[in-house]
Amino acid sequence: MQTEYEFTLPRGYVDADGQVHREGTMRLATALDEIEPLRDARVRANESYLTVILLSRVITRLGSLPAVTAQVVEGMFSSDFAYLQNLYERLNAGTSEAIAVTCPFCGKSFQVETGVPEA
């Protein structure tokens, strides 16, 4: 079973030295990943901060950064933050849907499952 997924940020995180980090890896979340941030004072003060902490827990690699912390996630461009939120939802929802497609070459119609690819 695949538990880690590679991604490329639309813009990239720019570190203090001006280096851009776009390539990364996100792992599937555990129950603890979703429960533990609820104890954090920053989340109690502002529930929106939950996503920042959650993403910092499940992003296992981002470019050459030594670690992905809440401060790194805070410093991301909003388009990258939204991309990662969407990726998190797609990976952890465990749902998929079938869509109808038509082959452009033979004209045959069939169903394709969307969602997280299985390992």
SULDA-V6200 format. One line per field, one symbol per residue. ss: DSSP state (a for helix, b for strand, c for the rest). phi: phi as a letter, one per 20 degrees, with the letter a starting at -180 (. if undefined). burial: 1 if it has 16 or more other C-alpha atoms within 10 Angstrom, else 0. A space follows every 10 residues. Layout:
# SULDA-V6200
ss=???
phi=???
burial=???
This chain:
# SULDA-V6200
ss=cccbbbbbbb bbbbcccccb bbbbbbbccc aaaaaaaaac aaaaacccaa aaaaaaaabb bbccccccca aaaacccaaa aaaaaaaaaa aaaccccbbb bbccccccbb bbbcccccc
phi=.fdccebcff doedefenfe ddebccdfed ffgeegffef fffffbgffg fffgffedee bbldffbddg fffgefffff ffgffffgff fdfmdbcece ccffednfeb ecfdoffef
burial=0000101110 0110000000 1111011010 0010001100 0010000011 1111111111 1110000101 0110011001 1001001100 1000000000 0000000000 000001000
